[in-house]
């Protein structure tokens, strides 16, 4: 499911970047997708509306099993551990060429 979610977010990302923002996929658990809003989107008054009215609807339509999307710093520990492991693996792959 991670790859499907990332692929959909890659479609959405250019629209957010055009406004100076971005979105980071943290992980998924039990149908809940955890994201972090970055750049101009971080702390924006409309971030929650953008997620519920845009990102969430698109993910729910395109990725079976997605039930909601949240921008919440209280990510379950196992989801955060998986995210950090993915980041570490990507950094090692980048360093090794």
SULTA-V809365 format. One record per pair of residues at least 24 apart in sequence whose C-alpha atoms are under 10 Angstrom apart, sorted by the first residue. I is the first residue (numbers start at 1). J is the second residue. Records with the same first field share a line. If there is no record, write none. Layout:
I = J + J
//
This chain:
1 = 27 + 28 + 31 + 63 + 64 + 65 + 66
2 = 26 + 27 + 28 + 33 + 63
3 = 63
4 = 59 + 62 + 63 + 64
5 = 33 + 59 + 60 + 62 + 63 + 64 + 66
6 = 59
7 = 59 + 62 + 63
8 = 55 + 58 + 59 + 62 + 63
9 = 55 + 58 + 59
11 = 58
12 = 54 + 55 + 58 + 59
13 = 55
16 = 40 + 41 + 50
17 = 41
21 = 47
23 = 51 + 55 + 71
24 = 71
25 = 71 + 83
26 = 71 + 75 + 79 + 80 + 81 + 82 + 83 + 84 + 86 + 87
27 = 75 + 76 + 78 + 79 + 80 + 81 + 82 + 83
28 = 66 + 68 + 69 + 75 + 76 + 78 + 79 + 80 + 82 + 83
29 = 66 + 75 + 76 + 78 + 79
30 = 65 + 66 + 67 + 68
31 = 60 + 63 + 64 + 65 + 66 + 67 + 68 + 69
32 = 56 + 65 + 66 + 67 + 68 + 69 + 70
33 = 59 + 60 + 65 + 66 + 67 + 68 + 69 + 70 + 71 + 75 + 79
34 = 68 + 69 + 70 + 71 + 72 + 73 + 74 + 75 + 76 + 79 + 80
35 = 69 + 70 + 71 + 72 + 73 + 75
36 = 70 + 71 + 72 + 73
37 = 70 + 71 + 72
42 = 71
47 = 71
48 = 72
//
